[in-house]
Structure formats: structure tokens, C-alpha cells
Amino acid sequence: MDVKDLLSCNAMLSGYVANGCPELALEIFESMKLIGVEPDLITFNSVMEAYCQMGFCDEALKVFRLIANPSIVSWTTIISGYARVGNHEASLDMFRNMMRLMGGMPDLDSLSSSIVSCRHLRALRNGQEIHAYGIKTHSNLHFYKSCGPALLTMYSKCSRAHDMKNVFDLMDKFDVVTWNAMILGLIDLEMGYSALETFNMMQPLGVRNDQTTLSTILPICNLKSGMQIHAYILRNNLCSVIPVLNALINMYCKCGSVSSAYLIFSDMTVRDVVSWNTMIGGFAVHGKGEAALKCLKDMISSGVSPDSVTLTAILSACNHSGLVNEGLEVFHGMCRDFGLVPKMEHFACLVAMVARAGQLNEALDIVKEMPFIPDKHIWGTLLAAAQARHNMEVAVLAADNLVGLEPKNAGHYVTLSNIYTDDGRWDDAMRVRRLMESRGLMKLKGSSWMEGGN
């Protein structure tokens, strides 16, 4: 085009944004300045959306502040953007500012994004206020279709099962998103049996399960129900959907059928990093360290780079199989070759692996050289290994640190007292007991839980 005006520039901007090309949209915006085309509200809204797609919500906010009279689209863009990148405090603050300054009716997208932020912040009261506002200003049909799934998961996070049911009853039962949100909410509430019941209720209605349904329900299945869903996957030609197959592998590993999991894994034509991590983790849980190491080697050979989860899984596999030297070699190799920065959980696995092999001094050296302050899991691992090996010096050190980290946990005092008693240090044992009593602590009685039938 010889002449580019505001209309043509806006058309290109919105087209790039709609097709997920935010960098190209920003290039158009920069070129508008060079050719002297003044941006309008539509331009700014598109640029804000481009920045939000890239995760640069603070840059979007700078653009927002250039708008003299932001529209509902402007507000919704910035509210949704902050919610998507996980800055839920900022998202909710922007929603409050919109309600205070604009005076108009917020659209369903802004209400839905704000409810999502309430869910992550567990801001029940704010979520209830938005819920009440939504049903006053919109029809039930449109409100619950747009905001119902977010409401279900928000009430779930706030442990409001009764409110979840009330919302679910008002939602469209022929929309798979309704069922997915309800199943996920019940799983979050650790009501796995109810989630399976809900999944079974969905089937006679003819609502087609999508990959979200199957990926959500499989992790809570036992072997029988998991195999039934596996049959459904085969019948409905879903064997090429990677997230579904990953969930299926995880289900079989969790239920103890590692051979079935590996059969599915081997038949996959395309595997992502989650596929590899799930299979390595399955081998780890069942003490198949050599198989996990081979899987890691195949993963690297296939061109998939290990990530932080891979490192945790392979260290766990080496720990459960007593492969200390191999585990140490993998730990240093992955950090060196793939630029992984070890986190607390990686050091916890490393300490557990070395300590359970009886190398307590080496484990203690790792703890001392860590770039973090050791947490209760690391000291707890050292304590258990030291007690098993009757190493009183390390056991006392670990128990003493546990008392310092959790001074209100009576169990740590009892453990430390018992260690002193086993070592014949009666005065020290009595001193710890008196300290526990002076703080008004009492060890809770143990209990067991057994589930029968349903």
C-alpha cells in the first residue's frame, strides 16, 4: 500500500494479535509513529493485548495510562492479562479501580478473570461479591456459561462444596466445560469418589469427553476404572493426544502396572518432556533405577532436554534403587550440560540418596555446602538415616535443627529425647522433656485410617 492510514494499521494490529503474533503487532505500532499515524482507542487496546500475550503486563499498563477514557475492552484486557500471568493481586486491584471509576457494567470476561484471581488468592468474600453482582446484572444463562467454571473452581479452593453444587445445578449440562470444572473442583477438595460419580453421570447425557476431561479424571482412577477409560480412548481414536496418553501412563504407574505404562509409552509416536518425566517417575516409584537411567539416556538422544522435574525423578529413581554413584554423576552432568539450577527438592533427593546408602558424613557435607538453608525435609531425612545407622552425633544434630525449625511440633522433642535416652544421656533427655512441657506441648496420639467400599 502506498498510503497506510489508521484503519489499515489497526486492521493489521488486530489481525496479528488475534493470530498470536504479538511481536509483529508491536512492529506495526512502532511503524505508525514513523509514518505519522496517530493511534486511537482501538490501537491502544490491540497494543495492550499484544503486551499481555507476551507476559509484559506492566508495559500494557503504561499504554493503558495513555488512554484518556478507557473502554470496557481496555479494562478487561489489563485485568485478564494480569490474571493470565499470575499477578492476581494486580488483576483484582484493576477490577476494583474499574468498578470505582468507570461506573458502567463490566463485561463477562472481566468478571470471569476477576473470579479466577479470587480463586488463586482464596478471596472468598470478593468472589461472592462478584458472583452476586454478576447474577444481578446479567442473565443466568449467559453469566453461568461464561463465569460458571471459574466460580466452581473458586468455591472449591475455598472449600465450599455446597456452593459448588448450587452453581453446578444452574450451569449448562450439555457443555463439557461445566463437567470438567466440577470434576476438577471435587478433585481439589480430595473428593475423588464424588469426582468419579460426576464423570459417570456425564456419560449417559451424550456429552463428549475432551482431553481435559480424561486428563483430569485419570489421575484419581483405580486400575479397573482406569482400564475402562483406556478402552474409551481406544474406541474414540484419542491415541494421538499426548496429554491424554501422559495421564494414562501416570495412572498405570500409580496403580502398579509399570509394564502397561511402558507399553503405551513405547507406542507413542511423539513424546513431550512430560511423557518422559512421567515414565521416569514411574520407574522411580517402583525401584527400577536402571530402567529410569536408560529412559533418561533415550530422552537425551531423542533431542528432548531434561528439565527440573526430570532431575527430581531420576534422583528419586537412583535413591530407591541404591544407585548412589550413578545418581551423583547424573546430578552433576545435568546441571553442567543442561544449565539446570538445583532447587531445594533436588538437594533433598540428593541427601536422601547418599544418607540412605549409609554415607552420613558425605550427606552432611552436601547439607553444609547447599546454597539454601536446609528445610525440615532434609533434616528429617538425615534423622531417619542416622537413627537407622545408630549414628547418634548426626541424629542429635538433625533432631536439634528440627526443633529449631518447628518449635511447636512436639514430635521433634520426643524424638530428640529418645535419641538421648538410647545413647544413655539421661540428663539431656530429661532437659528436652522439661523444655517440651514448659512450652505446653503434648505429642498427639497416632491414628490409622482405613477405607472400605466407597
C-alpha positions in Angstrom: 0.0 0.0 0.0 1.4 3.4 -0.9 -0.7 5.1 1.8 -1.3 3.5 5.2 -4.0 5.1 7.3 -5.3 4.5 10.8 -7.8 1.9 9.6 -5.3 -0.2 7.7 -2.8 -0.1 10.6 -5.5 -1.1 13.2 -6.6 -3.9 10.9 -3.0 -5.3 10.8 -2.6 -4.8 14.6 -5.8 -6.6 15.5 -5.1 -9.4 12.9 -1.6 -10.1 14.3 -3.0 -10.1 17.9 -5.9 -12.4 17.0 -3.4 -14.8 15.4 -0.9 -14.9 18.3 1.8 -12.7 16.7 2.3 -10.0 19.3 5.8 -9.1 18.3 4.7 -8.3 14.7 1.8 -6.2 16.2 4.3 -4.1 18.1 6.3 -3.6 15.0 3.2 -2.2 13.3 2.7 0.1 16.3 6.3 1.4 16.0 5.9 2.0 12.3 2.8 4.1 12.9 4.9 6.6 14.8 7.4 6.8 11.9 4.7 7.5 9.2 2.8 9.9 11.4 -0.4 7.9 12.0 -1.9 8.9 15.4 -3.2 5.9 17.4 -6.7 5.7 18.7 -8.5 3.7 21.4 -8.6 0.6 19.1 -4.9 0.9 18.5 -4.1 1.1 22.2 -6.3 -1.8 23.1 -4.6 -4.0 20.5 -1.1 -3.0 21.7 -2.1 -3.7 25.3 -3.3 -7.2 24.3 0.0 -7.8 22.4 2.0 -6.9 25.5 -0.3 -9.1 27.7 0.2 -12.1 25.3 3.9 -11.7 25.8 3.5 -11.5 29.5 4.6 -7.9 29.8 1.6 -6.6 31.7 3.4 -3.7 33.2 4.2 -2.4 29.7 0.5 -2.9 28.9 -0.4 -0.8 32.0 1.8 2.1 30.7 -0.2 2.0 27.4 -3.4 1.9 29.4 -2.4 5.1 31.2 -2.1 6.9 27.9 -5.9 6.4 27.2 -8.0 9.4 28.3 -11.2 7.4 28.5 -10.6 3.7 28.8 -13.4 1.5 27.4 -14.6 -1.7 29.0 -12.4 -3.6 26.5 -9.4 -1.6 27.8 -10.1 -2.5 31.4 -10.9 -6.2 30.6 -7.6 -6.5 28.6 -5.5 -5.4 31.5 -7.5 -7.3 34.1 -7.3 -10.6 32.1 -3.6 -10.0 31.3 -2.6 -9.8 34.9 -4.7 -12.8 35.7 -3.1 -14.9 33.0 0.5 -14.2 34.2 -0.4 -15.0 37.8 -0.3 -11.4 39.2 -3.7 -11.9 40.8 -3.4 -9.0 43.3 -2.9 -6.6 40.4 -5.7 -8.1 38.5 -8.2 -7.7 41.4 -6.9 -4.1 42.1 -7.6 -3.2 38.4 -11.1 -4.7 38.7 -11.8 -2.6 41.8 -10.5 0.5 40.1 -12.8 -0.2 37.1 -15.8 -0.6 39.3 -14.9 2.7 41.2 -14.0 4.9 38.2 -16.0 3.6 35.3 -19.5 3.3 36.7 -20.5 1.1 33.7 -21.3 -2.6 33.6 -18.2 -4.8 33.4 -18.4 -7.5 30.7 -18.4 -11.2 31.4 -14.7 -11.6 30.5 -13.6 -9.2 33.2 -15.9 -10.8 35.8 -14.5 -14.3 34.9 -10.9 -13.1 35.1 -11.6 -11.5 38.5 -13.2 -14.7 39.8 -10.1 -16.6 38.7 -7.9 -14.2 40.7 -10.2 -14.6 43.7 -9.7 -18.4 43.4 -5.9 -18.1 43.5 -6.0 -15.6 46.4 -8.7 -17.6 48.2 -10.5 -14.3 48.4 -13.9 -15.9 49.1 -15.7 -12.7 50.1 -14.6 -10.8 47.0 -15.6 -13.8 44.9 -19.1 -13.9 46.4 -19.5 -10.2 45.8 -18.6 -10.6 42.1 -20.9 -13.6 41.9 -23.8 -11.5 43.4 -23.0 -8.6 41.0 -22.9 -10.9 38.0 -26.4 -12.5 38.6 -27.9 -9.1 39.2 -26.5 -7.5 36.0 -26.6 -10.5 33.5 -29.0 -13.2 32.7 -28.3 -16.6 34.4 -27.8 -18.3 31.1 -25.0 -16.0 29.9 -23.4 -15.4 33.3 -23.0 -19.1 34.3 -21.9 -20.1 30.8 -19.1 -17.6 30.9 -18.3 -17.4 34.7 -19.6 -20.7 36.0 -16.4 -22.8 35.5 -14.3 -20.1 37.3 -16.9 -19.9 40.1 -16.8 -23.7 40.6 -13.0 -23.8 41.0 -13.1 -20.7 43.2 -15.5 -22.2 45.6 -13.5 -25.4 45.5 -10.3 -23.6 46.5 -12.2 -22.1 49.4 -13.6 -25.5 50.5 -17.3 -24.5 49.7 -18.6 -27.8 48.3 -22.3 -26.7 48.9 -21.8 -23.5 46.9 -20.1 -25.6 44.1 -23.2 -27.8 43.9 -25.5 -24.7 43.7 -23.5 -23.2 40.9 -23.3 -26.6 39.1 -27.0 -27.0 39.2 -27.5 -23.7 37.3 -25.0 -24.4 34.6 -25.5 -25.9 31.1 -25.2 -29.7 31.5 -24.6 -30.2 27.8 -21.4 -28.2 27.9 -18.3 -30.3 28.6 -16.6 -27.3 30.3 -19.2 -27.5 33.0 -18.4 -31.1 33.8 -14.6 -30.5 33.6 -14.8 -27.7 36.1 -16.9 -29.7 38.5 -14.7 -32.8 38.3 -11.6 -30.6 38.9 -13.2 -28.9 41.8 -14.1 -32.1 43.5 -10.6 -33.5 43.0 -9.2 -30.3 44.6 -11.4 -31.0 47.6 -10.0 -34.5 47.7 -13.5 -35.9 46.9 -12.2 -38.4 44.4 -15.2 -40.8 44.7 -17.6 -37.9 44.0 -15.5 -36.8 41.0 -15.8 -40.3 39.5 -19.5 -40.3 40.2 -19.8 -37.0 38.4 -17.8 -38.4 35.5 -20.2 -41.4 35.3 -23.2 -39.1 35.4 -21.9 -37.2 32.4 -21.7 -40.2 30.1 -25.4 -41.0 29.6 -26.1 -37.4 28.6 -24.1 -37.8 25.4 -21.6 -35.0 26.3 -18.3 -35.9 24.5 -15.3 -36.2 26.8 -12.5 -34.0 25.7 -8.8 -34.3 26.5 -9.3 -32.1 29.6 -11.9 -34.5 31.0 -9.8 -37.5 30.5 -6.5 -35.9 31.7 -8.3 -34.7 34.9 -10.1 -37.9 35.8 -7.3 -40.5 35.1 -5.0 -39.5 38.0 -7.7 -40.5 40.6 -8.7 -43.7 38.9 -8.0 -47.2 40.3 -6.8 -49.8 37.9 -10.3 -51.1 37.0 -11.8 -47.6 36.2 -8.5 -46.6 34.5 -8.7 -49.5 32.2 -12.3 -48.7 31.3 -11.2 -45.2 30.3 -8.3 -46.6 28.4 -10.8 -48.7 26.4 -12.8 -45.5 25.8 -9.7 -43.8 24.5 -9.0 -46.6 22.1 -12.6 -46.7 20.8 -12.7 -42.9 20.2 -9.3 -42.7 18.4 -7.7 -40.5 21.1 -4.4 -42.4 21.0 -2.5 -39.5 19.4 -3.5 -36.9 22.1 -0.3 -36.5 24.1 -1.8 -35.1 27.3 -4.3 -38.0 27.5 -1.6 -40.6 27.0 0.6 -38.9 29.6 -2.3 -39.2 32.1 -2.8 -42.8 31.1 0.9 -43.6 31.7 0.7 -41.9 35.1 -2.4 -43.9 36.0 -0.9 -47.2 35.2 2.3 -46.3 37.1 0.3 -45.2 40.1 -1.7 -48.4 40.1 1.5 -50.6 39.9 1.2 -51.7 36.3 4.5 -50.3 35.1 4.7 -52.7 32.1 1.3 -51.4 30.8 2.6 -47.8 31.2 5.8 -48.6 29.3 3.8 -50.3 26.5 1.8 -47.1 26.0 4.9 -45.0 26.2 6.7 -47.2 23.7 3.8 -46.9 21.2 3.8 -43.1 21.3 5.0 -41.6 18.0 5.5 -38.2 19.6 6.6 -37.6 23.2 6.9 -34.4 25.0 9.0 -33.7 28.2 6.0 -34.6 30.4 5.8 -38.1 28.7 9.5 -38.8 29.5 9.2 -37.4 33.1 6.1 -39.4 33.8 7.8 -42.7 32.6 11.0 -41.9 34.5 8.9 -41.1 37.6 7.0 -44.4 37.3 10.2 -46.4 37.1 11.5 -44.4 40.2 8.5 -45.1 42.4 8.8 -48.9 41.7 12.5 -49.1 42.3 13.5 -49.6 38.7 16.6 -47.3 38.7 18.4 -48.9 35.8 15.3 -48.6 33.6 14.9 -44.9 34.7 18.6 -44.2 33.7 18.1 -45.9 30.3 15.0 -43.8 29.8 16.9 -40.6 30.6 19.6 -41.6 28.1 16.9 -42.3 25.4 15.3 -38.9 26.2 18.5 -37.0 25.7 19.2 -39.0 22.5 15.8 -38.1 21.1 16.6 -34.4 21.4 14.3 -33.6 24.4 16.1 -31.6 27.0 15.6 -32.6 30.6 14.1 -30.1 33.0 13.8 -29.6 36.7 11.2 -32.3 37.1 13.4 -34.8 35.2 16.2 -34.2 37.7 13.9 -34.8 40.6 12.6 -38.0 39.1 16.0 -39.5 38.2 17.4 -38.7 41.6 14.4 -40.4 43.2 15.0 -43.4 41.0 18.6 -43.7 42.0 17.7 -43.2 45.6 15.1 -46.0 45.6 17.5 -48.3 43.8 20.7 -47.5 45.8 22.5 -46.2 42.7 24.5 -43.5 44.6 27.4 -43.1 42.2 25.1 -43.0 39.1 22.8 -40.5 40.9 25.7 -38.2 41.7 27.0 -38.4 38.2 23.6 -37.6 36.7 23.1 -34.7 39.1 26.4 -33.0 38.2 26.1 -33.9 34.5 22.6 -32.5 34.1 23.5 -29.3 35.9 26.6 -28.9 33.8 25.2 -29.9 30.4 21.7 -28.6 30.5 22.2 -25.5 32.7 19.8 -26.7 35.4 20.0 -24.8 38.7 19.3 -27.3 41.5 16.5 -26.3 43.9 15.7 -27.4 47.4 13.9 -30.5 46.3 16.9 -31.7 44.3 19.2 -31.3 47.2 16.6 -33.2 49.4 16.7 -36.1 46.9 20.5 -36.0 46.8 20.8 -36.0 50.6 18.3 -38.8 50.9 20.1 -40.9 48.3 23.5 -40.5 50.0 22.2 -40.8 53.6 20.2 -44.0 52.9 23.3 -45.6 51.5 24.9 -45.1 54.9 27.2 -42.3 53.8 26.1 -39.9 56.5 29.2 -37.8 56.6 29.0 -37.2 52.8 25.3 -36.4 53.2 26.2 -33.9 55.9 28.8 -32.3 53.7 26.1 -31.8 51.0 23.9 -30.1 53.5 26.6 -27.8 54.6 27.5 -26.8 51.0 24.0 -26.2 49.9 23.2 -22.6 48.7 20.0 -22.8 50.8 19.2 -23.1 54.4 18.2 -26.7 54.9 14.5 -27.3 55.5 12.6 -29.8 57.7 12.5 -32.4 54.9 16.3 -32.5 54.6 16.9 -32.7 58.3 14.1 -35.3 58.7 15.8 -37.5 56.0 19.1 -37.2 57.8 17.5 -38.0 61.1 15.8 -41.2 59.8 19.1 -42.4 58.2 21.1 -41.6 61.3 18.7 -43.5 63.6 18.7 -46.5 61.2 22.6 -46.5 61.3 22.7 -45.7 65.1 24.8 -42.6 64.4 24.0 -40.5 67.5 26.1 -37.5 66.5 24.2 -36.9 63.2 20.9 -37.9 64.8 21.2 -35.3 67.6 22.3 -32.6 65.1 19.3 -33.3 62.8 16.8 -33.5 65.6 18.1 -30.3 67.2 17.7 -28.5 63.9 14.2 -29.8 63.5 13.3 -28.5 67.0 14.7 -25.1 65.9 12.7 -25.1 62.7 9.4 -26.2 64.2 9.5 -25.3 67.9 5.8 -26.1 68.3 6.0 -29.7 66.9 6.0 -31.9 70.0 7.1 -34.9 68.0 10.6 -33.4 67.4 11.1 -33.1 71.2 10.1 -36.7 71.8 12.4 -37.9 69.0 15.3 -35.9 70.4 14.6 -37.1 73.9 14.5 -40.7 72.7 17.8 -40.3 70.9 19.5 -39.1 74.1 17.9 -42.0 76.0 19.2 -44.6 73.6 22.7 -43.0 74.0 22.5 -43.2 77.8 22.4 -39.4 78.1 19.6 -39.3 80.7 20.1 -35.7 81.8 19.9 -34.4 78.3 16.7 -36.5 77.7 15.1 -35.0 80.8 16.1 -31.5 79.8 14.4 -31.9 76.4 11.3 -33.3 78.1 11.1 -30.4 80.6 11.6 -27.9 77.7 8.7 -29.5 75.9 6.4 -29.4 79.0 7.4 -25.8 79.7 6.1 -24.8 76.3 2.8 -26.6 76.9 3.4 -29.1 74.1 1.9 -32.6 74.0 2.5 -35.3 71.5 -0.7 -36.3 69.6 -1.7 -39.9 69.7 -1.2 -41.9 66.5 -4.2 -43.0 64.4 -4.8 -45.1 61.4 -7.4 -44.7 58.7 -8.9 -47.5 56.6 -11.4 -47.0 53.8 -13.9 -49.8 52.9 -16.3 -50.0 50.0 -17.0 -46.4 48.9 
